[in-house]
């Protein structure tokens, strides 16, 4: 009998965690910078950014962007848990998505500045 691939196991763990969180009722909203809701998630206080991003990927896929998650003026990053970020039931988290385009800036003596796409 073959073992499930790591990505499948991680997805199952997130789904199981989602079900456990739903039983406790810790629901948070994730909104875009525009204020439009991206997702309503059932979360666990010990979850980190990685857990939230995995769940968002399952919900609708944002993996093609560099993503940052904010709670108020605090960025949830690294190993910071939702509890440490003071996220509680009903909290609103802001998802910031950035294209991963590599750019360079040049300036010349005449005062002009140019932004270059290094991929083209």
N, C-alpha and C positions, 0 to 999 in steps of 0.2 A: 504494500500500500504506500503510495507516494505522499509526501508531506505537501501541504499548501505552500505556494510561493510566499516570500516575506510580505509582498504588497497585499496579497489576499488576506494574510493573517492580520496585518495592520488595519486593513479596512474592516475586518470582522471585529477587531478589538474596539475600533471607534464606534461601530454600530452597536455593539454590546454596551459600551460606555454611554452611548446616547440613550439606550433603553433604560439603563439604571438611573441616569440623570433625570429622565422624564418622570420616573417614579417618584423622585424627590422634588420635582417641579422647579429646577433652576433653569429658567429660560432666559436667554439674552437675544437681543436683536443686533444684527450686523448691518450697518448702513454704509453706502458709498459716500464720497465727499459731497455729492449733490444732496445727500439726505435721504435718497431713495433706499428702501430696504433691500438688501442683498439676500438675507436669510434670517430666519428665526430658528435658533438652535437651543437644544437642551444640552447643557454642559455640566462638567464636574469642577468643583473648586480647585482641584489639584492639576487640572489640565494646563498645558503650556501653549505657546504660539503654534508649535508643531501640531498638536492635537486639533486645534481650531482650523488650521489650514488644511489638514487632512479631511476634516468634515466638510469644509467648504468645497474642496475638490470633488467629494462625493455628491454634494448638493447640486453643483452646476459648473464646476471647473473654472478655476482662476489661475491654474498653474503656469500659464504662458506669461504671466506678469510677475515682476518683483512685487511682493506684497508686504505691507506693514499694517499693524493693527494697533489702534489707539483706544484708550479708555480715558476720556477727558483729555488732559494734556500729558498723560503718561503713555509711552510706547511699551506695548507688551512684547518683549523680545527675550531671546535666549531661554533660560530655564525659569524665568519669572512665571509663577503660577497665577491663575485668575484670582485666587484668594489674596495673594500678595499684592496684586494690582487693585484690590478692593472691588472686584467685580462681584455683584450680587444678583439675585433674581431680578429681572426687569432692567438690568443695565443695557446701555446702548454702546456698542463697539463700532468704531469707524475703520473701515477697510480702505487703505490707500493703495492703489495699483499704479505701478510705473512700468512703462515699456523698458525692456532691457537693451535698448539701442546704445551702442558705444558712440560717444561724441567727443569732439575736440573743439577748443575755442582758440581762435587766433585774434591778435590785435595788431594794427599797423600804426605808423607814425601819424597818419592823417586822422586818427581817432576812430576809425571804423573797427567794428568787432564782428567776426563771423563765427557761426556755429556750424561745424562740419559733421556729417554722418560718416564715421570711419568704416562702415561696412560697405560703402559704395565707392 
